[in-house]
Amino acid sequence: MNFLRLLSSEVVQHITIHCLNTSVWREGSSKKPSDKAVRFKAWNGQMFEAEGQLKPEVAADDCKIKDGRWHRTLFSFRTQDPQQLPIVNIYNLPPSEPGKQYHLEVGPVCFL
């Protein structure tokens, strides 16, 4: 990993949260991220979060739709600091409840 970091000027990673009747970023039609929005811990300990200095790019946020069907929220992390990726932990995931589910799809880290 250290060798890849030394040779890289940019790093990219994608994380998708697939969800059924549970939101992970925004609630309903709100444009503002929820207080319950997920947070992501970087390799170097910094946090990517909705109201923080480091924010993930949210390409799609369909988990706010609660209609009994599966939806997804797509997060992209792109940084010029190779020490920030990969994402090592995700905080504030929704609690398990009947009729509400989610699963994570964590993509590879691309060192460019």
ABEGO torsion letter per residue (X at the ends): XAAAAAABABBBBBBBBBBBGBBAABBEABABBBAABBBBBBAAGBBBBAABABBBBBABBAAABBAGBBBBBBBBBBBABAAAOBBABBBGBBBBBBGBBBBBBBBBBBBX
